[in-house]
Amino acid sequence: MEVLVTDGSYKHTLAIVRSLGKRGINVSVMATEKCPLASTSKYCQAAVISPGYHNEAAFVEFLLSFLQNKRFSLLIPVGYKAVEIISKYKIELDKYTSVELPPIEQVSICLNKKRTYQLAHQLGIPSPVTFYPQDQDEVAEKATGLQYPVVIKAMREAGGNTITYAFHHDEFIAKYQDMCLKHHFSEPELPMVQEYIRGPGYGFFALYQQGICKKVFMHRREREFPVTGGASIAAVSVYDEKLKACGKKLLDALNWHGVAMVEFKLDKADNQFKLMEINPKIWGSLDLAIAAGVDFPYDLARMSRGEPVEYSEEYIRGLRYQWPIEDLICVKSHPSYFWPFFKDLCNFKVKKNITMRDLNPAFHYLFTLLGKMIMGQKSNLAGGGPLNQC
């Protein structure tokens, strides 16, 4: 079996390559730059450079031509833009390979947070209080009445660092304007403003086959970057019936197909799970699910071959996982994280994505990080490139 995976620089692409490669499946990765992270794994057969997603027509033309010339049994998109574009051209791509994604109509609901929250409201699933400014004047008008801190988010998912936090009135106005300028946001899709939910982050993960749930997994974030709410750098597998009910209700309503993550926060104020977003894609903490016994990439491969996938919610609960390099980066910004980081690092029961059986990616990661530090670039755990956690 031959599988092609996009976004070769992401650490969850590396997790996919390792998962499938260990099972004897030939895996190739696609990226927009030379020598992406996943290509350095011993389980990667080949790497191909594609046009960037910003030129959608060129990317699609390249991908169709590549798939015509070299047959793959399965195409797995990883990043947000890859999922959006590939789901949009799913009918054309299905002529040459299997694409286990729902139609673009369902994906679009997940990529637009306003539509996501509208769906949640219809289903009775709690979400943070949110308002959607129509123009900059409304931003200024509402600023005095907000309960700080607040979260400023892009309305459409971009897969980058399009989120910030404001703790008082003046900071809010400045940060809102700065985000609009930095990311060229304009009417009618200005950033939304949301109440800040205090509490731990949780994830509900699932594999669906034509609207039917087949595999379930859940985790709780133990540490994240930034500490105000961001990507997992340490997490533990959990099981919670309420969390499952909320996540499954959303994906059932979307008649989902393929994998997805539904992200929540457990609000300390009322002990309710509050919906953050639906990720219509492979997620950054995929390593933990695989280590706990839910091999989502392999189940995708099985599904693409027409094999029956039985329902299961069995996995190791209480399994702790650490991403040491990302965790160390966070310690630099938040010294209070050092002791928890060190305890996990020294605990052999805590699983990690650095393995003696496949060390090249770790060296590649460190050298890439060192290069960025020398060049004076900031590490961006939530953005694109080798440090991406999306």
C-alpha positions as CSV (number, residue, x, y, z in Angstrom):
1,M,0.0,0.0,0.0
2,E,1.3,3.5,-0.9
3,V,0.2,6.5,1.2
4,L,0.9,10.2,0.5
5,V,0.7,12.6,3.5
6,T,0.8,16.4,3.2
7,D,2.5,19.0,5.4
8,G,5.7,17.1,6.0
9,S,7.1,19.7,8.5
10,Y,4.4,19.0,11.1
11,K,5.1,16.8,14.1
12,H,1.8,15.0,13.6
13,T,2.7,14.2,10.0
14,L,5.8,12.5,11.6
15,A,3.4,10.5,13.9
16,I,1.4,9.4,10.8
17,V,4.6,8.3,9.0
18,R,5.8,6.3,11.9
19,S,2.4,4.7,12.5
20,L,2.0,3.5,9.0
21,G,5.7,2.8,8.3
22,K,5.9,0.5,11.3
23,R,3.1,-1.6,9.7
24,G,5.0,-2.0,6.5
25,I,3.0,0.6,4.5
26,N,5.1,2.8,2.1
27,V,4.6,6.4,3.1
28,S,5.7,9.5,1.2
29,V,5.4,13.1,2.4
30,M,4.6,16.3,0.6
31,A,5.8,19.8,1.7
32,T,6.5,23.2,0.4
33,E,10.2,23.2,1.5
34,K,13.2,20.9,1.2
35,C,13.9,18.3,3.8
36,P,10.7,18.6,6.0
37,L,10.7,17.0,9.5
38,A,8.8,13.9,8.6
39,S,11.0,13.1,5.6
40,T,14.0,12.5,8.0
41,S,12.2,9.5,9.6
42,K,13.5,6.1,8.6
43,Y,9.9,5.2,7.9
44,C,9.5,7.8,5.1
45,Q,10.0,6.4,1.6
46,A,10.2,9.7,-0.3
47,A,9.5,13.5,-0.1
48,V,8.1,15.8,-2.8
49,I,8.1,19.6,-2.9
50,S,4.7,21.1,-3.9
51,P,3.6,24.7,-4.6
52,G,2.3,26.6,-1.6
53,Y,-1.3,26.6,-0.6
54,H,-1.6,30.4,-1.3
55,N,-1.6,29.5,-5.0
56,E,-4.5,27.1,-4.8
57,A,-4.8,26.5,-8.6
58,A,-1.1,25.7,-8.9
59,F,-1.2,23.4,-5.9
60,V,-4.2,21.5,-7.2
61,E,-2.8,21.2,-10.7
62,F,0.5,19.9,-9.2
63,L,-1.3,17.4,-6.9
64,L,-3.5,16.0,-9.7
65,S,-0.6,15.6,-12.0
66,F,1.6,13.9,-9.3
67,L,-1.2,11.5,-8.4
68,Q,-1.7,10.6,-12.1
69,N,1.9,9.7,-12.5
70,K,2.5,7.9,-9.3
71,R,-0.4,6.0,-7.8
72,F,-1.2,6.2,-4.1
73,S,-3.9,4.2,-2.3
74,L,-4.6,7.0,0.2
75,L,-4.0,10.7,0.5
76,I,-4.0,12.1,4.0
77,P,-4.1,15.9,4.3
78,V,-2.8,17.2,7.6
79,G,-2.9,21.0,7.8
80,Y,-6.0,23.3,7.7
81,K,-5.3,24.6,4.2
82,A,-4.6,21.1,2.8
83,V,-7.8,19.8,4.3
84,E,-9.8,22.7,2.9
85,I,-8.4,22.6,-0.6
86,I,-8.4,18.8,-0.9
87,S,-12.0,18.5,0.4
88,K,-13.0,21.1,-2.2
89,Y,-11.5,19.0,-5.0
90,K,-12.4,15.6,-3.5
91,I,-14.4,14.5,-6.6
92,E,-11.5,15.1,-8.9
93,L,-8.9,13.5,-6.5
94,D,-11.1,10.4,-5.9
95,K,-10.3,9.4,-9.5
96,Y,-6.7,8.8,-8.6
97,T,-6.6,8.0,-4.9
98,S,-8.8,7.6,-1.8
99,V,-9.5,10.8,0.2
100,E,-11.2,10.0,3.5
101,L,-12.8,13.5,4.1
102,P,-16.3,14.7,4.2
103,P,-17.5,17.2,1.5
104,I,-16.3,20.8,1.6
105,E,-19.8,21.8,3.0
106,Q,-19.2,20.1,6.3
107,V,-15.5,21.1,6.4
108,S,-16.4,24.7,5.9
109,I,-18.6,24.7,9.0
110,C,-15.6,23.6,11.1
111,L,-13.3,26.2,9.5
112,N,-15.7,29.1,10.3
113,K,-16.0,29.5,14.1
114,K,-19.2,31.5,13.8
115,R,-20.9,28.7,12.0
116,T,-19.4,26.2,14.4
117,Y,-20.9,28.0,17.4
118,Q,-24.2,28.4,15.6
119,L,-24.3,24.6,15.2
120,A,-23.4,24.1,18.8
121,H,-26.2,26.5,19.9
122,Q,-28.7,24.5,17.8
123,L,-27.6,21.3,19.5
124,G,-27.6,22.8,23.0
125,I,-23.9,22.4,23.5
126,P,-22.4,25.2,25.6
127,S,-19.8,27.6,24.1
128,P,-18.1,30.8,25.3
129,V,-20.0,34.1,25.1
130,T,-18.9,35.5,21.8
131,F,-19.6,38.6,19.7
132,Y,-18.7,39.3,16.1
133,P,-17.9,43.0,15.4
134,Q,-19.2,44.4,12.2
135,D,-16.7,47.2,12.0
136,Q,-14.0,49.0,14.1
137,D,-16.6,51.4,15.6
138,E,-18.4,48.6,17.2
139,V,-15.2,47.3,18.6
140,A,-14.6,50.6,20.4
141,E,-18.2,50.8,21.6
142,K,-18.3,47.3,23.1
143,A,-14.8,47.6,24.7
144,T,-16.0,49.3,27.9
145,G,-18.7,46.7,28.6
146,L,-16.5,43.6,28.2
147,Q,-15.6,41.3,31.1
148,Y,-11.8,41.0,30.9
149,P,-9.8,39.1,30.1
150,V,-11.1,38.4,26.6
151,V,-9.9,36.3,23.7
152,I,-9.5,37.8,20.3
153,K,-9.7,35.1,17.5
154,A,-9.8,35.0,13.8
155,M,-13.3,33.9,12.7
156,R,-11.9,31.6,10.1
157,E,-9.4,28.9,11.0
158,A,-6.0,29.8,9.4
159,G,-3.8,27.2,11.1
160,G,-1.6,30.0,12.4
161,N,-1.1,32.1,15.5
162,T,-4.3,34.1,15.0
163,I,-5.3,34.4,18.6
164,T,-4.4,36.8,21.4
165,Y,-5.6,37.8,24.8
166,A,-6.5,41.2,26.3
167,F,-6.7,41.9,30.0
168,H,-8.0,45.5,30.0
169,H,-9.7,48.1,27.8
170,D,-6.7,49.9,26.3
171,E,-4.9,46.7,25.7
172,F,-8.0,45.2,23.9
173,I,-8.3,48.1,21.5
174,A,-4.6,48.0,20.6
175,K,-4.4,44.2,20.2
176,Y,-7.5,44.1,18.2
177,Q,-6.2,46.7,15.7
178,D,-2.8,45.0,15.7
179,M,-4.3,41.6,14.8
180,C,-6.4,43.2,11.9
181,L,-3.3,44.9,10.5
182,K,-1.0,41.9,10.9
183,H,-3.3,39.4,9.2
184,H,-5.1,41.9,6.9
185,F,-8.5,41.2,8.5
186,S,-11.3,43.4,7.2
187,E,-15.1,43.5,7.1
188,P,-17.2,41.3,7.1
189,E,-14.8,38.8,8.7
190,L,-13.2,40.8,11.5
191,P,-11.8,38.9,14.4
192,M,-14.4,37.7,17.0
193,V,-14.2,38.5,20.7
194,Q,-14.8,35.8,23.2
195,E,-15.0,35.4,27.0
196,Y,-11.9,33.7,28.5
197,I,-12.8,30.3,29.9
198,R,-10.7,29.4,32.9
199,G,-10.1,25.7,33.1
200,P,-8.2,22.8,31.6
201,G,-8.4,21.9,27.9
202,Y,-10.0,18.6,26.7
203,G,-10.1,17.0,23.3
204,F,-12.6,14.5,21.9
205,F,-11.2,12.6,18.9
206,A,-13.0,10.3,16.6
207,L,-12.9,8.3,13.4
208,Y,-16.2,8.3,11.4
209,Q,-17.2,6.2,8.4
210,Q,-20.0,7.8,6.3
211,G,-21.7,9.4,9.4
212,I,-21.1,6.4,11.8
213,C,-18.7,6.8,14.7
214,K,-16.1,4.0,14.7
215,K,-13.3,5.0,17.1
216,V,-13.2,7.3,20.1
217,F,-10.4,8.8,22.1
218,M,-10.2,11.6,24.7
219,H,-7.4,13.6,26.4
220,R,-6.8,16.4,28.9
221,R,-4.1,18.9,28.4
222,E,-1.7,19.0,31.3
223,R,0.5,21.8,29.9
224,E,0.0,24.0,26.9
225,F,1.7,26.9,25.1
226,P,0.9,29.6,25.5
227,V,-0.2,29.0,29.1
228,T,-3.4,31.1,28.6
229,G,-4.6,28.4,26.1
230,G,-2.8,26.8,23.2
231,A,-1.2,23.7,21.8
232,S,-0.5,20.6,24.0
233,I,3.0,20.1,25.2
234,A,2.0,17.5,27.8
235,A,-1.3,15.6,27.9
236,V,-3.0,12.6,29.5
237,S,-5.6,10.2,28.1
238,V,-8.9,10.3,29.8
239,Y,-12.5,9.1,29.5
240,D,-15.5,11.2,30.2
241,E,-19.1,10.4,29.2
242,K,-20.2,14.1,29.1
243,L,-17.2,15.0,26.9
244,K,-18.0,12.1,24.6
245,A,-21.6,13.0,24.4
246,C,-20.9,16.6,23.4
247,G,-18.2,15.8,20.8
248,K,-20.2,12.9,19.3
249,K,-23.3,15.0,19.1
250,L,-21.5,17.6,16.9
251,L,-19.9,15.1,14.6
252,D,-23.1,13.1,14.3
253,A,-24.9,16.3,13.2
254,L,-22.3,17.0,10.6
255,N,-22.7,13.4,9.2
256,W,-18.9,13.2,9.5
257,H,-16.5,11.0,7.5
258,G,-12.8,10.5,8.4
259,V,-11.1,11.9,11.5
260,A,-11.8,15.0,13.6
261,M,-11.0,16.6,16.9
262,V,-13.5,18.6,19.0
263,E,-11.8,20.8,21.5
264,F,-13.4,21.9,24.8
265,K,-12.5,23.7,28.0
266,L,-13.9,22.5,31.3
267,D,-15.2,25.8,32.7
268,K,-14.2,26.1,36.4
269,A,-17.1,28.5,36.9
270,D,-19.9,26.0,36.2
271,N,-18.1,22.7,35.6
272,Q,-19.5,22.5,32.0
273,F,-17.5,21.6,28.9
274,K,-17.5,24.7,26.6
275,L,-16.8,24.2,22.9
276,M,-13.7,25.9,21.6
277,E,-13.5,24.5,18.0
278,I,-13.9,21.6,15.7
279,N,-10.7,20.6,13.9
280,P,-11.7,18.7,10.7
281,K,-8.3,17.1,10.5
282,I,-5.4,15.2,12.2
283,W,-4.4,17.0,15.4
284,G,-1.1,17.9,17.0
285,S,-1.3,15.4,19.9
286,L,-1.9,12.4,17.6
287,D,1.2,10.6,19.2
288,L,-0.8,10.2,22.5
289,A,-3.8,8.5,20.9
290,I,-1.5,6.1,19.0
291,A,0.5,5.3,22.2
292,A,-2.8,4.7,24.1
293,G,-3.8,2.1,21.4
294,V,-6.0,4.1,19.0
295,D,-4.1,4.1,15.8
296,F,-6.1,6.6,13.7
297,P,-3.7,6.7,10.7
298,Y,-3.8,2.9,10.3
299,D,-7.6,2.9,10.8
300,L,-7.8,5.5,8.0
301,A,-5.7,3.2,5.8
302,R,-7.9,0.2,6.6
303,M,-11.0,2.2,5.8
304,S,-9.6,3.3,2.5
305,R,-9.0,-0.4,1.6
306,G,-12.7,-1.2,2.3
307,E,-12.0,-3.1,5.4
308,P,-14.6,-3.1,8.2
309,V,-13.7,-0.9,11.2
310,E,-15.7,-1.9,14.3
311,Y,-16.7,0.6,16.9
312,S,-14.3,0.9,19.9
313,E,-13.7,3.2,22.7
314,E,-11.1,1.0,24.3
315,Y,-7.7,2.5,25.0
316,I,-5.3,3.0,27.9
317,R,-6.6,5.6,30.2
318,G,-4.3,7.7,32.3
319,L,-1.4,7.5,29.9
320,R,0.7,10.6,30.0
321,Y,2.6,12.0,27.0
322,Q,5.2,14.7,26.7
323,W,6.6,16.5,23.6
324,P,10.0,17.4,25.2
325,I,11.4,19.9,22.7
326,E,8.2,22.0,22.7
327,D,7.9,21.6,26.5
328,L,11.5,22.9,26.9
329,I,10.8,25.9,24.6
330,C,7.8,26.7,26.9
331,V,10.0,26.6,30.0
332,K,12.1,29.4,28.6
333,S,9.1,31.6,28.5
334,H,7.5,30.2,31.7
335,P,10.1,29.1,34.2
336,S,7.3,27.8,36.5
337,Y,6.9,25.0,34.0
338,F,10.5,23.7,34.7
339,W,9.7,21.3,37.5
340,P,6.7,19.6,35.8
341,F,8.7,19.5,32.6
342,F,11.7,17.9,34.4
343,K,9.5,15.3,36.2
344,D,7.9,14.2,33.0
345,L,11.3,14.1,31.2
346,C,12.8,11.8,33.9
347,N,9.7,9.6,34.2
348,F,10.1,6.6,31.9
349,K,6.4,5.8,32.2
350,V,5.7,9.1,30.4
351,K,5.7,8.5,26.7
352,K,7.6,10.8,24.4
353,N,7.9,11.5,20.7
354,I,11.7,11.2,20.8
355,T,12.6,7.5,20.2
356,M,15.9,5.8,19.9
357,R,14.5,3.7,17.0
358,D,14.0,6.9,14.9
359,L,16.3,9.6,16.2
360,N,16.9,11.6,13.0
361,P,13.7,13.7,13.3
362,A,14.8,14.8,16.8
363,F,18.2,16.0,15.5
364,H,16.5,17.7,12.6
365,Y,14.1,19.4,14.9
366,L,16.9,20.7,17.2
367,F,19.1,21.9,14.3
368,T,16.1,23.7,12.8
369,L,15.3,25.3,16.1
370,L,18.9,26.3,16.6
371,G,19.0,27.9,13.2
372,K,15.9,29.9,14.0
373,M,17.4,31.1,17.2
374,I,20.6,32.1,15.5
375,M,18.6,34.0,12.9
376,G,16.7,35.7,15.7
377,Q,13.4,34.3,14.7
378,K,10.8,33.5,17.4
379,S,9.6,29.9,17.8
380,N,6.0,29.8,17.0
381,L,4.4,26.6,18.3
382,A,0.9,27.5,17.0
383,G,2.0,28.5,13.6
384,G,3.4,26.9,10.5
385,G,6.8,25.4,9.9
386,P,8.7,22.8,11.8
387,L,7.4,23.9,15.2
388,N,3.8,23.7,14.2
389,Q,1.4,22.1,16.7
390,C,-1.9,22.5,14.9
